[in-house]
Each structure stands twice: as structure tokens, then as C-alpha cells.
């Protein structure tokens, strides 16, 4: 071995030996002076404290503090001077390790360079009056004087924490921060001009981060792990945390902060940035009062978000919260449905009105450039606001252009079914939000529908080439320029609903739609669906029981709302019926149809009508009151299918009818009269009338007047009253004065069994009395001579049988 190598080894061995000798000497010295050293360490640690630190025991652990000397302190307790009042130890550590400078130790001084706290609790307590146990660290006059003399406090350069429960309980500010520190390592460098810098690495569990204990904790039960670089300036008292990556739970964040300790209540500003985080993961980091509302929504893919928290550790209430988010090509799930291809920039703030408190009432959600597809319908909202989260109010401008057939995905096909056509929507809205549903909305704008095919399913009505313009003005709805075409019928309509949107959500049965209806011609058969009761919408099982869908709401509105129609039609067709210049007022409600002020020209005369149709079950009950003026009776009977009469038809009648009726009965959903359902009365006056080829009269003539022409009997004036009860018509005593025959008729005509009509026929020829002008004389002569008393009764096969009325002959 070369000489220089030998010398080097000898020197190196000598150094090691010297070090070992020194450490042995130190060990002997520490063990021999443990009590005095413990007293010295305790005095050093208690120096400048407004309280007391106690240490149960101390042992040297040399290798931990190499090249210094490490001391292990057991059961260390730190209390402030007012501990007896609040009973909260600021520090309670089973293991408290400190590293002291070896040269200082040899000089008899204790200079602490490193502190390690293990299995401990650090509890920072502030009572309701603002007193805090951290006052134990406040400077006193003695410390200031010491600093002025040039000495400096201990500079702790390394700090480690393991299994430490760290609590900040501020009862005055209603704040509670609690962390379980699994591991913390900090390396501190002190600046020449004052202050320090620290590199810190931590791993901890956040048990509570409650800026307001009445609202709950942020990031509760989340694991935090990552490095920090912290800077403290003595002059300003500001602690700055440089932005760095920190994992909260499984999500990476970039977090930076600033704490101003110069203030009486430390002020803080925390910046949090999440480059890509799932909605539910983000909401789980917030306080429960916010999380519960955000969890009503969801986004399938991660979003970008950043948050600013700004406040103080004093009694100032909640901190300022300002959140920004960017959502791109995402899927948004809301209580009202799913929005695909969703894009927007969002902002949340609890300082909507500057200068007010940071509360839910002063909170707002702002959405900018919101775009998406709702059930294949594209829409956009330039700016949407939701303000006052205590009593939320939503506002914005909703725009959309789409093929109207896509509405089937929104409203379903139980009420309305849409075919071709387009819709253009431009609505500004403002509405309260109750249980995440819009209520008491104010809407202005328009919905323009063109060239649409629409079917109203419950009534089996179909409209083609439909055009509708809906104008919303606050609560009111104005419906303009409607064109409906159903078969041959073309209808033009304008309407309005006052207070529509409020009633839509709260009381649909109070909705009254006022229509002005015009038409060149209407074929009532194409609207026969309105006669039947509404068919119940098909029941669809819902995922969320108890929550109504838009389709169900719309169906309920159609079912319960009322429609008041003023109708003016040039021509009205129904089967054989034709009327012109028709005017009517109709009220359609859940109970049926009320018909008022009907006036039509028909059969050369005027028909006026009032009545109602009650829609319950398959049979609809109707009541009508009519007045006929100078109506051609043949055309009238033909138009109404002879009113169900079989023996007397339009072919048997001629003349001009004036009549008043009050009739009730039943009508089917197909518009057919229900057999034997009618009741009421008919009062008529037939002028210039004729009875043509009427079998019952011809049958009588075969016996009494075999040589007279009874096929064409004319009347100067024929009037009477019929009372209708089911299948029987009561003919009140009536005189028939014709050109060929006079007769008195009274009795019952039945559509079934029970016909019993007494007919008194004088054989005297009425032509013999044509020249008599005295009415009384003419009346006296009417029944002169032989009078034939006949009785019309039930015959075979539903025909009427004529026989002599022997009972009436005996009476006479």
C-alpha cells in the first residue's frame, strides 16, 4: 500500500474515533445530567410563552439528530395561561423529539434545530368572546427587549409530524378545521432580513373544513397528499403558499394560498384549480348545503373548474366563494331531463350583490353560451342566471329552431303527436324554482310553428298544414295567426290566456282560453271527437315515482283547462245538415261543452240554439233549447235525419216551420242519437204546410174516404205541442185543418209498444165551408155531421193498426 494511502486511512480512522469519543462523552454527559438538561430544555421551550409547557421525561437519541444531539421528550403538554377556564391543551404529545446544536450543548446552551411531533393532538381553540389559546405564543415586553439587545429566538429548521390530530376550533367564527396528519415534513430556511421559506410535504385526512359549522364541512373525510412551498415575511406578516399540485381524494388539484397574519383575525385567500374533475367528485368536496343542490345534476365527463375562497378566521361568517367551470361536449343530467352535446361556461358566487353577506340568499349561478340538445332538440341560452339560492329565481333567453316532429320525444305521444313542420322559439323567461321545477314564470317572446301536422290523440283529431304563433307577454299568452286544416275543414283562430304560466303549474283547471274562430267552412264530422269524453292518457311507468313529467303536466292542462270560443263560420256541414252564416259561443271544460247564442241560417230560415253536452262515459247527455223561424220543414227534417222518426219523414212534409224546443237526450261519441233517450217538448207552428203520402192518414182514409185524395193534404195553419219521454211522444190535443180533411188528434205515439192515438175525423168536406168568413160559425160547422172516431194502436211488425174507437163513440 502506498505511503499516502496509509496516512489517509490513519487520519480517517482517527477522525471516526474522535467522533465516537465525542458521542460517548456526550452520552455520558447527557445521562449524567438528564435532570439538569430537562430543566434547561423546559426553560428554553417555555421562554417567551404566555403559558406553560411540561415534559414528563427526556432521553437522548443520538443517531436521529446526527451530527447534532437528539432528545426524545415524553408526554409533552402545552397550555396557555387561561387553560383553567377553557380546558383545551394547545399541544398534547406522547413523543416530542428535538434536535439541538452540539456546539451549543457543549457551551451549556440549548439551540433547537429540529422538532418532531408524534402521536399528538394540536388544538387551537378560540372561545365565543374571541380569546384564543394561541396567545401562549404572543410576544411580551421581555421578548421585545431581548430582541433589541441583539439575541434571537430559536430557529427551528426542520419539523416533522406523524399521527397528529390538528384541530382549529373557532367558536366565535363558527369555524372548525380538523385534520389527521399521517405525515408532514418541513424544511425551513431563515432569511437574513427576516422571515423564512419552507418546503413542505404532507399527507393528511381532512375530517372537517367548516368555514361555517352551521352549514357543514368542505372536503370532509378526503385524503390530501402533496408538496407545498411556503414563504413568510416578517414585516408584512403574510404567509404565501405557492401554487402546487395537491391530490384531494383521487383527483389532482393545483392549490395556492395567502394568509395575512398581521390582522387580528387572520385573513386568507385560497385558489383551487381542477384541470379535469367529475361533477360528483367536485360536489362532494363542498359543504352539504351546496352539495345537496348540485347532486340534483350530473355531468358524465370531467370538467375544468377553479375556485376562489376568501375570508378570515374570525367571526365573519362564510368566506367568499367564487367558482368558474368550463363544460365542453358533455352530457348534463337534470331533474327535468338529459341534455346532450352540452357546452357552457359557468360561474357560482355567493357575493352576487357586492357588499352583502356571503349567504345562499346572495348567491348566484351564471351560465354563459349554454348550448345543447334536449331529446334531439337543439337549443341555446346566451346567458342564464339563477339567483338567491334560498328562494331561487331563474332567468335567461331561450332560443331554438327544430323540426316539430322532435317534440314527440318531449311531450310523448299520449296527448299531442307531431308530424312534419318547423318551430322557431325565442323566449326570455324569469321564474321561481321550487323543488327544481319552474313556478310563477314570467315569459316574453314567441314560438312560431309553420307547416305542421298535429294530432290531438285523446279526441282523435288530426290537423294538417298547421301554423301557430304564440306570443308570451309576462304571465299572458296570445295565440295568433293559427291555421288549422282537418280534412275539408279550414279554421283560422286567434286566442289568449290570461295568467297562463302561473295557472299552468298551480291550477290548470282555472285556465281559460279565449278563442276567436273564423272559417269559410267546417265539416263537424271531422271534429266529432269532441263529443266523446277524453280518453285517458296511456299510463307509462316512471323511473322516479312521484315526479311528474312534462307530458303528464301538459296532458293535465288539456284535460282540466277551459276553452271559451266565439265562432263565426260561413258554412257548417254535418252529415245532411248545412247551415250558413253560423255564429256561436262555446265553452269547453272538463265537464263537457256549453253552447250559447248559436245563430245559423238553415233551410231558408233562422235557427237559434242554446244548450250543453255533458261528457261522462260513452254516452253524452245533451240539453238544447232551440227557436226556429220560417224554416223549410222538409229540409229541416232531412238535415236532422227525421229526428229518429220512422213513420213521419221529410218526404211527408212541406211548409215553413216556426218552433220552440226544449229537449234533452243522449248522443254517442260518433254523434248518433241514443234510441229512446230523448225527453222534452216541441211547440210548433207550420204555415203553408202539406202532409204528403203519410201512411197513418192514408190508412184512415181507406175506411172513411175511399174516394178522396189523401196523398197531398194542405194546411193553412198547423200548430201543436209534442211532449217527448223516451220512446213515447205525447201529442197534446191538436186540430188539423186541411184542404181535404179536418181531424182532431190526441194521444201517444211510441217508437216501441204503446201507441194509442185518438183521431176524430168529421166526414164533412172542408171545401163546403171555404166561403164562410165568420170564424165562430166555421168552428161550429167543423164537427157537424158524421164524425168518425178512430184509434191508432200497435200493429204487427211495428206497424200502426187503425180501428174504430168504440169507447169514444159511447162517450159521444
TISEKE-306134 format. One line per 8 residues: their letters; for each residue x, y, z of C-alpha. Coordinates in pm, whole numbers. Each point is the difference from the previous one (the first is absolute). Layout:
A> X,Y,Z | ...
END
This chain:
XXXXXXXX> 0,0,0 | 140,344,-87 | 111,217,286 | -258,274,-70 | -279,-259,12 | 112,-122,336 | 13,354,134 | -351,74,-136
XXXXXXXX> -146,-311,166 | 166,90,329 | -139,355,-10 | -349,-125,-94 | 5,-257,281 | 117,265,242 | -292,228,-98 | -251,-281,43
XXXXXXXX> 151,-86,332 | -17,361,108 | -365,25,-100 | -80,-320,184 | 189,127,297 | -193,326,-6 | -336,-184,-32 | 98,-231,286
XXXXXXXX> 99,305,201 | -333,166,-90 | -192,-314,93 | 176,-10,333 | -60,372,43 | -374,-14,-95 | -66,-306,212 | 183,154,289
XXXXXXXX> -183,331,-38 | -349,-109,-119 | -179,181,277 | 190,326,-47 | -33,-26,-379 | -375,-65,30 | -29,309,212 | 206,196,-255
XXXXXXXX> -206,-126,-297 | -325,72,182 | 118,349,87 | 111,54,-361 | -333,-116,-139 | -197,202,253 | 197,311,-78 | -230,278,-124
XXXXXXXX> -315,-216,44 | -315,145,156 | -69,-334,156 | 178,-316,95 | 156,-304,-168 | 56,-311,209 | 217,-301,-93 | -26,-326,190
XXXXXXXX> 336,-148,-102 | 291,36,-241 | 241,-249,-161 | 284,55,-249 | -33,-153,-348 | 328,85,-166 | -31,-153,-343 | -332,177,-75
XXXXXXXX> 159,344,26 | 342,-78,-148 | 224,200,-12 | -187,173,283 | -148,-151,308 | -362,-110,0 | -213,-5,309 | -321,-196,32
XXXXXXXX> -256,169,224 | -289,-204,138 | -354,119,77 | 47,364,-90 | -291,232,87 | -30,367,-100 | -262,218,161 | -75,370,-16
XXXXXXXX> -42,216,308 | -383,-28,-6 | -15,-376,-37 | -195,-35,326 | -291,184,-167 | -31,-182,-332 | 186,-332,77 | 145,-44,-352
XXXXXXXX> 369,-97,-25 | 165,169,-293 | 242,-294,-29 | -14,-347,146 | 271,-231,-141 | 108,-342,115 | 324,30,-199 | 169,335,-55
XXXXXXXX> 345,-25,-160 | 236,296,-20 | 347,30,-153 | 242,241,170 | 318,157,-128 | 300,-197,133 | 223,304,40 | -269,182,191
XXXXXXXX> -46,-301,221 | 376,1,80 | -31,369,86 | -290,-83,233 | -263,157,-231 | -297,-176,-163 | -44,103,-367 | -289,-201,-152
XXXXXXXX> 44,-73,-371 | -261,-271,-62 | -336,-92,150 | -189,-325,-53 | -348,-47,143 | -149,-348,5 | -325,-146,131 | -126,340,102
XXXXXXXX> -292,243,-3 | 37,367,-92 | -314,189,98 | -34,369,-88 | -301,128,191 | -183,335,-21 | -292,60,232 | -321,190,-76
XXXXXXXX> 159,325,127 | 296,-26,-237 | 268,-113,246 | 233,-264,-146 | 241,-239,169 | 260,90,-266 | 56,308,219 | 262,-223,162
XXXXXXXX> 231,103,-290 | -63,375,8 | 304,222,54 | 36,180,328 | 207,298,103 | 284,-223,124 | 29,-164,-343 | 8,337,-173
XXXXXXXX> 273,117,233 | 199,-320,-62 | -25,52,-373 | 114,359,36 | 314,-123,183 | 89,-203,-309 | -91,-356,100 | -239,-197,-217
XXXXXXXX> -253,-272,71 | 64,-361,-89 | -1,-80,-372 | -164,-336,-53 | 113,-118,-343 | -178,-332,-28 | -347,-102,113 | -162,-341,-31
XXXXXXXX> -346,-114,105 | -123,-357,12 | -344,-114,112 | -98,345,121 | -359,113,46 | -3,371,-91 | -313,197,99 | -98,367,-42
XXXXXXXX> -321,64,194 | -117,360,-32 | -329,27,187 | -32,371,-58 | 35,-38,-376 | -191,-335,-13 | 300,-162,-166 | 135,-350,54
XXXXXXXX> 308,-134,-181 | 117,-350,92 | 269,-200,-174 | 163,-331,85 | 363,44,-112 | 139,-334,-108 | 332,156,-99 | 139,352,-34
XXXXXXXX> 358,97,-75 | 113,362,-13 | 344,145,-67 | 31,366,103 | 258,254,-121 | 20,333,186 | 64,322,-185 | 260,252,107
XXXXXXXX> -251,285,-22 | -268,-184,192 | -251,-263,-90 | 44,-351,-126 | -66,-243,-283 | -115,-357,45 | -25,-301,-227 | -275,-219,132
XXXXXXXX> -130,-341,-89 | -318,-129,163 | -246,-282,6 | -312,54,210 | -370,-81,33 | -240,294,12 | -262,-77,265 | -151,349,-13
XXXXXXXX> 55,320,-197 | -303,194,118 | 18,374,-60 | -349,10,151 | -89,-295,225 | -370,73,-54 | 39,-95,-366 | 242,-291,25
XXXXXXXX> 348,-87,-120 | 185,25,-330 | 220,-298,-115 | -131,-210,291 | 178,-334,47 | 224,58,-303 | 370,-96,-13 | 237,285,-92
XXXXXXXX> 349,-76,-125 | 266,215,-164 | 283,256,38 | -17,372,83 | 244,288,-12 | -81,255,272 | 145,347,51 | -40,226,306
XXXXXXXX> 88,369,11 | 70,145,347 | -78,357,-99 | -339,-61,-162 | -99,-306,200 | -115,-169,-323 | 32,-374,-56 | 4,-91,-370
XXXXXXXX> -60,-353,-126 | 129,-33,-357 | -232,-182,-243 | 82,-368,-10 | -159,-334,-73 | -201,-155,283 | -207,-316,-21 | -337,22,174
XXXXXXXX> -147,-346,5 | 79,-147,-342 | -8,334,-185 | 302,224,-65 | -32,371,84 | 224,302,-28 | -27,199,322 | 153,329,106
XXXXXXXX> -82,224,297 | 81,313,196 | -51,59,373 | 30,347,153 | 94,-59,365 | 47,371,68 | -374,36,38 | -173,-69,328
XXXXXXXX> -193,-278,-174 | 229,-161,-254 | -127,67,-352 | 42,-265,-267 | -28,-35,-376 | 3,-353,-142 | 12,-75,-374 | -100,-351,-107
XXXXXXXX> 20,-126,-357 | -119,-337,-130 | 112,-64,-360 | -236,-298,-42 | -246,-114,264 | -332,-184,-4 | -306,198,112 | -88,-230,287
XXXXXXXX> 361,-6,122 | 3,380,1 | -336,34,178 | 115,-247,267 | 277,246,95 | -246,278,87 | -214,73,303 | -321,-208,32
XXXXXXXX> -229,300,-67 | 164,35,-342 | 59,-371,-67 | -367,-91,48 | -99,245,-273 | 280,-85,-241 | -70,-374,28 | -337,57,-164
XXXXXXXX> 211,39,-314 | 283,-196,-157 | 249,19,-285 | 128,-322,-150 | 349,115,-94 | 264,198,195 | -14,379,-1 | 250,280,63
XXXXXXXX> -67,198,318 | 170,251,223 | -107,146,330 | 90,305,206 | -57,-5,377 | 53,326,182 | -77,80,362 | 143,19,350
XXXXXXXX> 37,-221,303 | -214,230,211 | -375,22,47 | -63,126,-355 | -226,-289,-104 | 38,-183,-330 | 294,81,-227 | -37,145,-346
XXXXXXXX> -42,-289,-246 | 53,56,-371 | -1,-302,-230 | 58,-10,-375 | -55,-308,-216 | 36,-86,-368 | -217,-277,-142 | 65,-131,-350
XXXXXXXX> -191,-264,-198 | -142,-159,314 | -322,-171,107 | -196,194,262 | -260,-182,211 | -259,223,172 | -327,-63,186 | -178,99,-321
XXXXXXXX> 191,-229,-235 | 332,-58,-176 | 182,257,-216 | 241,-149,-256 | 287,185,-169 | 1,242,290 | 238,297,-3 | 16,302,230
XXXXXXXX> 218,217,219 | -133,11,354 | 53,225,300 | -114,-39,360 | 32,282,252 | -137,65,346 | 67,373,-43 | -252,83,-275
XXXXXXXX> -74,342,150 | 330,154,108 | 4,110,362 | -262,-251,119 | 71,-310,207 | 141,-318,-154 | -322,-202,30 | -227,-219,-211
XXXXXXXX> -236,296,-34 | 284,197,-161 | 120,-292,-215 | -36,-34,-374 | 73,-246,-279 | 83,152,-337 | 19,-204,-320 | 142,154,-316
XXXXXXXX> -32,-129,-359 | -206,-299,112 | -63,-236,-294 | -129,-354,-17 | -258,-245,-130 | -302,-95,209 | -154,-319,-139 | 150,82,-343
XXXXXXXX> -124,361,13 | 292,245,-30 | -20,315,213 | 217,280,131 | -11,244,292 | 231,300,-38 | -2,76,372 | -190,-185,273
XXXXXXXX> -13,116,361 | -120,-174,315 | 7,245,291 | -87,-27,370 | 49,-369,74 | -226,30,307 | -290,85,-232 | 151,-60,-344
XXXXXXXX> -104,211,-297 | 108,-109,-349 | 24,230,-301 | 140,-9,-350 | -73,9,-373 | -87,-337,-156 | 41,-50,-375 | -60,-302,-219
XXXXXXXX> -80,-100,-358 | -102,-359,-72 | -225,-238,-192 | -324,-19,194 | -10,-381,-19 | 275,0,264 | -252,132,252 | -136,-355,21
XXXXXXXX> 311,-86,202 | -88,275,248 | -379,-16,40 | -43,-368,-86 | -271,-118,-235 | -284,-39,252 | -139,354,-44 | 150,167,-307
XXXXXXXX> 173,-172,-285 | 200,210,-244 | 86,-72,-361 | 173,230,-244 | 57,371,62 | 248,237,161 | 12,200,323 | 195,316,83
XXXXXXXX> 22,85,371 | 128,325,147 | -101,49,364 | 130,216,284 | -105,-151,331 | 12,60,373 | -140,-250,249 | 16,-121,357
XXXXXXXX> 152,-343,57 | -178,-222,253 | 128,-357,37 | 196,56,-321 | -316,80,-200 | -84,335,-157 | -296,172,163 | -157,346,-34
XXXXXXXX> 186,59,-326 | 9,328,-188 | 62,-61,-370 | 22,236,-293 | 72,-94,-357 | -145,-226,-264 | -36,-355,-127 | -61,-12,-376
XXXXXXXX> -124,-331,-145 | -40,-41,-375 | -127,-269,-240 | -59,-246,284 | -202,-320,15 | -144,-46,349 | -226,-269,146 | -192,50,324
XXXXXXXX> 0,-362,114 | -271,1,275 | -257,139,-250 | 137,-180,-306 | 33,332,-184 | 259,63,-269 | 100,338,-139 | 212,52,-312
XXXXXXXX> 209,296,-117 | -46,165,336 | 147,341,80 | 11,141,355 | 163,311,142 | 20,10,380 | 88,336,156 | 81,6,371
XXXXXXXX> -26,328,189 | 87,-48,367 | -271,-233,134 | -231,23,-302 | -1,-206,-318 | -125,133,-332 | -53,-248,-282 | -8,153,-346
XXXXXXXX> -25,-90,-366 | -103,-358,63 | -94,-199,-307 | -143,-346,61 | -103,-240,-273 | -179,-324,74 | -123,-173,-312 | -218,252,-186
XXXXXXXX> -27,233,299 | 223,305,18 | -2,208,318 | 169,331,79 | 38,81,369 | 129,267,235 | 1,-54,373 | 125,111,336
XXXXXXXX> 49,-141,350 | 40,238,290 | 240,-101,279 | 78,-315,-199 | 341,-101,137 | -93,42,365 | -314,-210,-44 | 183,-259,-213
XXXXXXXX> 207,-103,302 | -240,75,285 | -365,-28,-112 | -49,-129,-358 | -374,-33,64 | -17,382,18 | 155,52,-342 | -243,170,-237
XXXXXXXX> 96,14,-367 | -197,262,-193 | -23,-72,-372 | -116,198,-298 | -72,-259,-268 | -64,73,-367 | -53,-247,-280 | -130,-6,-356
XXXXXXXX> -138,-348,65 | 4,-258,275 | -96,-366,-27 | -108,-85,354 | 48,-370,-61 | 374,59,-9 | -20,136,357 | -233,-269,132
XXXXXXXX> 274,-95,249 | -104,292,216 | -335,-167,71 | 158,-286,191 | 160,23,339 | 377,27,-6 | 180,-331,-22 | 242,-36,290
XXXXXXXX> 363,29,-96 | 196,-322,-19 | 166,-68,335 | 376,-33,-24 | 207,-127,291 | 242,266,116 | 345,-45,140 | -50,270,260
XXXXXXXX> -332,-78,167 | -177,307,126 | 161,239,-251 | -220,112,-286 | 136,32,-353 | -58,281,-246 | -233,-229,-197 | -210,-66,310
XXXXXXXX> -15,370,86 | -107,85,-355 | -260,-276,-4 | -144,128,329 | -22,352,-142 | -189,-122,-307 | -231,-205,220 | -82,263,260
XXXXXXXX> 22,332,-185 | -305,185,-136 | -48,137,-352 | -232,286,-84 | -57,22,-376 | -171,268,-206 | -62,-167,-334 | -88,155,-334
XXXXXXXX> -34,-240,-294 | -125,62,-351 | -117,-359,-54 | -51,-284,247 | -42,-361,-115 | -102,-297,209 | -118,-311,-179 | -310,134,-190
XXXXXXXX> -8,329,188 | 114,323,-162 | -8,338,170 | 132,339,-105 | 105,314,184 | 54,-199,319 | 93,180,321 | 37,-161,342
XXXXXXXX> 160,25,342 | 138,-329,130 | 151,-80,339 | 200,-324,10 | 86,-118,349 | 93,-320,179 | -373,-66,50 | -112,47,-359
XXXXXXXX> -105,262,-253 | -226,299,68 | -169,139,-313 | -123,360,6 | -136,257,-240 | 5,-230,-301 | -147,166,-306 | 2,-160,-346
XXXXXXXX> -182,31,-325 | -148,-331,-98 | -264,-119,-244 | -92,355,-91 | -64,99,360 | 175,82,325 | 102,-244,271 | 97,119,349
XXXXXXXX> 128,-243,260 | 131,-20,356 | 95,-315,186 | 274,-218,142 | 156,-342,-41 | 115,-185,310 | 283,-240,-79 | 5,-294,237
XXXXXXXX> 64,-356,-108 | -88,-119,-350 | -342,174,-8 | -7,378,-7 | -302,176,146 | -122,309,-180 | -257,271,67 | -101,247,-269
XXXXXXXX> -244,286,-33 | -71,103,-357 | -203,254,-183 | -80,-51,-368 | -129,286,-212 | -149,-60,-346 | 202,-315,-67 | -84,-227,-293
XXXXXXXX> -129,-304,188 | 92,-252,-267 | 364,114,-5 | 3,24,379 | -120,-357,56 | 236,-128,-268 | 301,176,158 | -65,-157,341
XXXXXXXX> -78,-347,-131 | -371,37,86 | 90,25,371 | -13,-376,24 | -362,-23,-123 | -79,-286,-236 | -357,63,-104 | 25,377,-47
XXXXXXXX> 293,103,-219 | 108,299,-204 | -172,-158,-302 | -336,38,178 | 30,370,78 | -13,336,-170 | -28,349,144 | 176,257,213
XXXXXXXX> 58,-82,362 | 21,219,306 | 83,-188,313 | 127,11,356 | 159,-310,150 | 137,-99,336 | 151,-346,-39 | 255,-213,183
XXXXXXXX> 140,-335,-97 | 303,-213,-71 | 246,3,-284 | 281,-243,-74 | 364,86,-57 | -76,-44,-370 | -272,268,9 | -297,-242,-21
XXXXXXXX> -312,49,211 | -44,-264,265 | -329,-180,-57 | -279,87,242 | 221,246,190 | -174,326,-88 | -238,193,224 | -147,347,-17
XXXXXXXX> -253,193,-200 | -46,133,-352 | -237,286,-75 | -48,60,-371 | -191,210,-245 | 0,-112,-361 | -108,250,-261 | -91,-79,-361
XXXXXXXX> 55,-359,92 | -84,-327,-167 | -6,-363,107 | 113,-222,-284 | -48,-372,-28 | -23,-45,379 | -90,-368,55 | -200,38,324
XXXXXXXX> -233,257,-161 | -27,-200,-322 | -92,-303,208 | -281,193,165 | -119,129,-341 | -42,-350,-131 | -286,-50,241 | -156,343,13
XXXXXXXX> 82,166,-332 | 69,-260,-260 | -74,253,-275 | 216,292,126 | 362,79,-80 | 179,-18,335 | 352,-8,-145 | 28,379,-6
XXXXXXXX> -173,173,288 | 67,374,34 | -29,204,315 | -56,368,41 | 137,-11,353 | 105,-298,209 | 121,36,356 | 34,-217,304
XXXXXXXX> 218,-133,280 | 182,-329,31 | 136,-126,334 | 279,-252,-39 | 86,-257,267 | 237,-270,-117 | -167,-211,-267 | -337,168,40
XXXXXXXX> -121,329,-144 | -310,151,154 | -210,186,-257 | -195,264,184 | -353,60,-137 | 55,149,-341 | -229,107,-281 | 103,-69,-355
XXXXXXXX> -180,213,-255 | 87,-96,-351 | -137,62,-344 | -143,-352,-23 | -39,-115,355 | -46,132,354 | 88,-207,301 | 70,20,372
XXXXXXXX> 299,-196,118 | 119,-83,352 | 183,-287,163 | 335,-176,13 | 227,-101,-282 | 261,-260,98 | 320,-109,-172 | -58,-337,165
XXXXXXXX> -320,-123,158 | -266,225,140 | -133,203,-295 | -349,125,81 | -119,294,-210 | -361,109,-9 | -100,149,-334 | -339,170,-47
XXXXXXXX> -74,51,-369 | -319,182,-108 | -121,-132,-334 | -112,347,-100 | 198,133,-293 | 199,309,108 | -47,155,-344 | -367,61,81
XXXXXXXX> 109,248,266 | 262,188,-202 | -234,295,-65 | -90,50,370 | 186,302,139 | -135,-4,355 | 252,-191,209 | -249,-109,267
XXXXXXXX> -247,-130,-256 | 278,-177,-184 | 115,-159,325 | -354,-115,84 | -47,-158,-345 | 338,-178,17 | -126,-302,196 | -355,-4,-148
XXXXXXXX> -134,-312,-153 | 146,-345,29 | 323,-19,200 | 218,-307,-30 | 173,-91,328 | 316,-200,-65 | 277,-140,215 | 359,-54,-117
XXXXXXXX> 170,-276,198 | 287,-244,-27 | -23,-238,-290 | 207,-287,-124 | 367,35,-96 | 21,348,152 | -270,145,-221 | -295,208,117
XXXXXXXX> -345,-156,2 | -311,216,-49 | -331,-96,150 | -325,155,117 | 22,168,337 | -318,-148,152 | 63,148,344 | 9,350,-149
XXXX> -321,-73,-193 | -178,-97,320 | 127,319,166 | -132,208,-282
END
